[in-house]
């Protein structure tokens, strides 16, 4: 059984753009790049759906927003787990040498 290949985004974009240009058929592109035609159709669709995001104003990348209550709650949980881990480490030391 063959392994799945992972193509980098630049390769996908290049193939999808060529498919959009229409100078070659999807079958020709498929044999030329060694990619299944279905993948080319999916990349082409993804390119068309994501093209509008390039032209959005004011934001290069969406930054995740976290509320402070959630952050404090997670820090408290980390502290609890660290204390429990230290406690168990101390209690299990006598058995570690066996």
Z-matrix of the N, CA and C atoms (Angstrom, degrees):
N
C 1 1.449
C 2 1.528 1 108.68
N 3 1.310 2 117.63 1 137.79
C 4 1.459 3 121.27 2 -177.36
C 5 1.525 4 110.52 3 -86.51
N 6 1.333 5 115.10 4 153.45
C 7 1.445 6 120.62 5 178.59
C 8 1.520 7 110.10 6 -83.05
N 9 1.327 8 115.10 7 152.93
C 10 1.453 9 119.72 8 175.89
C 11 1.517 10 109.22 9 -75.77
N 12 1.305 11 116.01 10 139.75
C 13 1.459 12 120.27 11 178.02
C 14 1.518 13 109.41 12 -96.13
N 15 1.312 14 115.07 13 141.31
C 16 1.461 15 120.83 14 174.70
C 17 1.515 16 108.05 15 -106.44
N 18 1.315 17 115.72 16 121.64
C 19 1.460 18 120.96 17 179.99
C 20 1.516 19 108.87 18 -98.31
N 21 1.321 20 115.49 19 142.33
C 22 1.458 21 119.19 20 179.63
C 23 1.530 22 109.57 21 -73.80
N 24 1.322 23 116.82 22 157.18
C 25 1.465 24 120.86 23 -177.42
C 26 1.523 25 113.92 24 -58.41
N 27 1.322 26 117.78 25 -33.85
C 28 1.473 27 119.94 26 -179.91
C 29 1.528 28 110.42 27 -64.83
N 30 1.332 29 116.80 28 -40.08
C 31 1.464 30 120.85 29 178.41
C 32 1.530 31 110.32 30 -64.38
N 33 1.335 32 116.00 31 -45.08
C 34 1.464 33 120.20 32 179.64
C 35 1.522 34 110.99 33 -60.59
N 36 1.335 35 115.89 34 -43.33
C 37 1.466 36 120.17 35 -179.47
C 38 1.522 37 110.84 36 -64.15
N 39 1.337 38 116.78 37 -42.30
C 40 1.473 39 120.85 38 -179.86
C 41 1.525 40 110.94 39 -61.47
N 42 1.341 41 116.30 40 -45.74
C 43 1.466 42 120.25 41 -179.29
C 44 1.530 43 110.48 42 -66.73
N 45 1.335 44 116.43 43 -42.54
C 46 1.470 45 119.92 44 -179.61
C 47 1.527 46 110.92 45 -64.19
N 48 1.321 47 117.01 46 -39.85
C 49 1.467 48 119.77 47 178.05
C 50 1.524 49 111.68 48 -64.89
N 51 1.315 50 116.10 49 -40.32
C 52 1.470 51 118.35 50 176.66
C 53 1.522 52 111.06 51 -63.20
N 54 1.331 53 116.33 52 -37.54
C 55 1.468 54 119.64 53 178.20
C 56 1.526 55 110.12 54 -66.09
N 57 1.326 56 116.72 55 -37.93
C 58 1.465 57 120.12 56 179.11
C 59 1.524 58 112.13 57 -68.45
N 60 1.313 59 116.51 58 -34.90
C 61 1.466 60 119.85 59 179.60
C 62 1.519 61 111.41 60 -60.86
N 63 1.322 62 116.86 61 -36.46
C 64 1.451 63 120.59 62 177.61
C 65 1.516 64 114.51 63 81.14
N 66 1.319 65 117.54 64 11.32
C 67 1.463 66 119.89 65 179.01
C 68 1.534 67 111.26 66 -72.30
N 69 1.311 68 116.33 67 -29.08
C 70 1.463 69 122.01 68 177.67
C 71 1.518 70 107.77 69 -128.08
N 72 1.316 71 115.77 70 155.09
C 73 1.462 72 119.88 71 177.91
C 74 1.537 73 108.82 72 -78.19
N 75 1.318 74 114.85 73 163.67
C 76 1.464 75 120.40 74 178.26
C 77 1.525 76 109.82 75 -62.73
N 78 1.324 77 116.96 76 -35.51
C 79 1.468 78 120.18 77 177.56
C 80 1.525 79 111.58 78 -63.21
N 81 1.321 80 116.48 79 -41.46
C 82 1.460 81 120.29 80 177.98
C 83 1.527 82 111.27 81 -65.04
N 84 1.335 83 115.64 82 -43.56
C 85 1.466 84 119.68 83 178.05
C 86 1.518 85 111.12 84 -63.69
N 87 1.318 86 115.38 85 -37.49
C 88 1.454 87 120.60 86 179.76
C 89 1.519 88 111.81 87 -61.15
N 90 1.313 89 115.99 88 -47.59
C 91 1.467 90 119.04 89 179.76
C 92 1.521 91 111.22 90 -72.30
N 93 1.312 92 117.47 91 -32.66
C 94 1.454 93 121.42 92 -179.37
C 95 1.535 94 112.04 93 -67.42
N 96 1.337 95 116.67 94 -42.25
C 97 1.463 96 120.81 95 -177.38
C 98 1.527 97 113.59 96 -99.88
N 99 1.313 98 117.90 97 -6.57
C 100 1.456 99 120.62 98 179.68
C 101 1.521 100 113.07 99 70.34
N 102 1.316 101 115.75 100 38.05
C 103 1.465 102 122.20 101 -178.10
C 104 1.523 103 108.14 102 -124.11
N 105 1.315 104 116.69 103 144.24
C 106 1.465 105 120.49 104 179.65
C 107 1.534 106 109.47 105 -66.76
N 108 1.330 107 117.67 106 141.31
C 109 1.470 108 120.73 107 -179.08
C 110 1.532 109 113.66 108 -56.93
N 111 1.321 110 116.75 109 -33.11
C 112 1.469 111 119.67 110 178.88
C 113 1.518 112 110.82 111 -61.64
N 114 1.329 113 116.75 112 -39.11
C 115 1.459 114 120.45 113 178.56
C 116 1.524 115 110.68 114 -63.95
N 117 1.303 116 116.55 115 -40.27
C 118 1.469 117 119.65 116 179.33
C 119 1.525 118 110.33 117 -63.54
N 120 1.320 119 116.80 118 -41.16
C 121 1.468 120 120.23 119 177.70
C 122 1.524 121 110.66 120 -63.54
N 123 1.346 122 117.82 121 -40.36
C 124 1.463 123 121.17 122 179.09
C 125 1.529 124 110.98 123 -65.55
N 126 1.331 125 117.32 124 -42.91
C 127 1.466 126 120.81 125 179.39
C 128 1.522 127 110.82 126 -65.03
N 129 1.318 128 116.04 127 -38.93
C 130 1.467 129 121.19 128 179.14
C 131 1.539 130 109.78 129 -63.80
N 132 1.323 131 116.12 130 -44.28
C 133 1.463 132 121.06 131 178.66
C 134 1.528 133 110.66 132 -63.23
N 135 1.338 134 117.08 133 -44.07
C 136 1.462 135 121.21 134 179.36
C 137 1.523 136 111.23 135 -62.61
N 138 1.318 137 116.44 136 -38.89
C 139 1.467 138 120.85 137 178.35
C 140 1.525 139 110.52 138 -63.76
N 141 1.306 140 116.68 139 -44.93
C 142 1.463 141 119.89 140 -179.70
C 143 1.529 142 111.47 141 -65.76
N 144 1.337 143 117.18 142 -38.58
C 145 1.468 144 120.22 143 -179.25
C 146 1.526 145 111.60 144 -72.01
N 147 1.327 146 117.44 145 -33.43
C 148 1.458 147 120.61 146 -176.39
C 149 1.516 148 114.88 147 -92.96
N 150 1.313 149 117.42 148 -3.45
C 151 1.464 150 120.42 149 -176.36
C 152 1.525 151 112.02 150 -65.27
N 153 1.293 152 118.71 151 -33.26
C 154 1.468 153 121.47 152 -178.76
C 155 1.523 154 111.35 153 -66.70
N 156 1.328 155 118.24 154 -28.14
C 157 1.465 156 121.61 155 -179.58
C 158 1.525 157 111.97 156 -64.96
N 159 1.313 158 117.04 157 -26.33
C 160 1.460 159 121.10 158 -179.12
C 161 1.524 160 110.65 159 -64.61
N 162 1.312 161 116.80 160 -32.77
C 163 1.449 162 121.11 161 -173.02
C 164 1.525 163 114.27 162 -97.56
N 165 1.325 164 117.88 163 10.04
C 166 1.467 165 120.07 164 177.18
C 167 1.513 166 109.54 165 -68.55
N 168 1.322 167 115.75 166 141.80
C 169 1.462 168 120.40 167 -177.93
C 170 1.526 169 111.21 168 -87.82
N 171 1.312 170 114.23 169 148.54
C 172 1.446 171 120.93 170 167.43
C 173 1.511 172 118.10 171 80.03
N 174 1.290 173 119.54 172 -11.91
C 175 1.460 174 117.73 173 -178.93
C 176 1.514 175 110.04 174 -136.89
N 177 1.324 176 114.29 175 128.15
C 178 1.454 177 118.70 176 176.27
C 179 1.514 178 109.94 177 -84.50
N 180 1.323 179 116.00 178 -45.96
C 181 1.455 180 121.05 179 176.60
C 182 1.520 181 108.07 180 -140.55
N 183 1.291 182 115.68 181 145.32
C 184 1.452 183 119.84 182 177.89
C 185 1.527 184 109.25 183 -73.73
N 186 1.325 185 115.20 184 127.15
C 187 1.460 186 118.71 185 178.25
C 188 1.520 187 108.38 186 -97.13
N 189 1.316 188 116.55 187 133.88
C 190 1.459 189 118.52 188 179.83
C 191 1.526 190 110.45 189 -69.52
N 192 1.307 191 115.71 190 139.78
C 193 1.459 192 121.11 191 179.62
C 194 1.518 193 108.96 192 -107.25
N 195 1.340 194 115.71 193 130.40
C 196 1.451 195 121.41 194 178.35
C 197 1.514 196 108.06 195 -120.52
N 198 1.307 197 115.83 196 135.03
C 199 1.451 198 117.62 197 175.37
C 200 1.529 199 108.85 198 -81.21
N 201 1.315 200 115.64 199 149.95
C 202 1.465 201 120.77 200 -173.86
C 203 1.513 202 112.26 201 -65.12
N 204 1.318 203 118.05 202 -30.40
C 205 1.467 204 120.47 203 179.74
C 206 1.528 205 110.53 204 -63.09
N 207 1.308 206 116.48 205 -41.93
C 208 1.465 207 120.42 206 179.09
C 209 1.522 208 110.66 207 -65.77
N 210 1.326 209 116.56 208 -41.75
C 211 1.460 210 120.54 209 179.70
C 212 1.529 211 110.29 210 -62.94
N 213 1.332 212 117.12 211 -45.07
C 214 1.470 213 120.68 212 179.21
C 215 1.517 214 110.72 213 -62.71
N 216 1.329 215 116.81 214 -40.96
C 217 1.465 216 121.19 215 179.52
C 218 1.531 217 111.01 216 -62.99
N 219 1.311 218 116.54 217 -41.97
C 220 1.461 219 120.65 218 179.13
C 221 1.526 220 111.93 219 -68.27
N 222 1.343 221 116.80 220 -38.33
C 223 1.463 222 119.73 221 176.64
C 224 1.529 223 110.77 222 -64.31
N 225 1.332 224 116.80 223 -38.89
C 226 1.467 225 120.25 224 177.97
C 227 1.527 226 110.58 225 -64.06
N 228 1.316 227 116.53 226 -41.10
C 229 1.471 228 120.44 227 179.09
C 230 1.528 229 110.70 228 -64.93
N 231 1.315 230 117.48 229 -40.38
C 232 1.461 231 121.49 230 177.06
C 233 1.520 232 110.02 231 -60.83
N 234 1.332 233 116.76 232 -42.50
C 235 1.460 234 120.90 233 177.96
C 236 1.516 235 112.05 234 -61.46
N 237 1.329 236 116.14 235 -44.65
C 238 1.473 237 120.30 236 178.48
C 239 1.520 238 111.13 237 -60.47
N 240 1.305 239 116.33 238 -44.89
C 241 1.467 240 120.37 239 -179.57
C 242 1.526 241 111.68 240 -66.09
N 243 1.326 242 117.50 241 -36.19
C 244 1.463 243 120.81 242 178.15
C 245 1.519 244 110.34 243 -65.70
N 246 1.331 245 117.89 244 -42.36
C 247 1.467 246 121.77 245 178.20
C 248 1.525 247 110.20 246 -63.32
N 249 1.315 248 116.90 247 -45.22
C 250 1.468 249 120.61 248 179.60
C 251 1.526 250 110.70 249 -63.21
N 252 1.317 251 117.15 250 -39.74
C 253 1.458 252 121.53 251 179.32
C 254 1.535 253 110.55 252 -64.39
N 255 1.333 254 117.11 253 -44.19
C 256 1.463 255 120.92 254 177.89
C 257 1.523 256 111.15 255 -62.01
N 258 1.334 257 116.71 256 -43.43
C 259 1.462 258 121.36 257 179.37
C 260 1.529 259 110.72 258 -59.69
N 261 1.306 260 116.43 259 -48.70
C 262 1.464 261 120.05 260 -179.01
C 263 1.525 262 111.47 261 -65.64
N 264 1.311 263 116.58 262 -37.03
C 265 1.464 264 119.72 263 178.59
C 266 1.529 265 110.65 264 -61.94
N 267 1.347 266 116.87 265 -42.31
C 268 1.462 267 120.30 266 178.95
C 269 1.523 268 111.34 267 -67.22
N 270 1.301 269 117.75 268 -39.99
C 271 1.475 270 121.64 269 -176.63
C 272 1.531 271 111.62 270 -72.77
N 273 1.327 272 117.32 271 -28.08
C 274 1.462 273 120.09 272 -177.19
C 275 1.524 274 113.72 273 -92.84
N 276 1.343 275 117.84 274 -4.75
C 277 1.463 276 120.01 275 -179.68
C 278 1.526 277 113.51 276 -58.03
N 279 1.339 278 119.87 277 -41.25
C 280 1.478 279 118.29 278 -179.90
C 281 1.525 280 113.06 279 -58.98
N 282 1.331 281 118.97 280 -29.59
C 283 1.466 282 121.64 281 -178.16
C 284 1.534 283 113.10 282 -90.45
N 285 1.308 284 116.96 283 -8.60
C 286 1.459 285 120.32 284 -176.09
C 287 1.517 286 112.46 285 -70.29
N 288 1.332 287 118.72 286 -28.23
C 289 1.457 288 121.74 287 -177.59
C 290 1.498 289 114.33 288 -79.85
N 291 1.311 290 119.45 289 -7.23
C 292 1.475 291 121.70 290 -176.16
C 293 1.469 292 112.89 291 -80.80
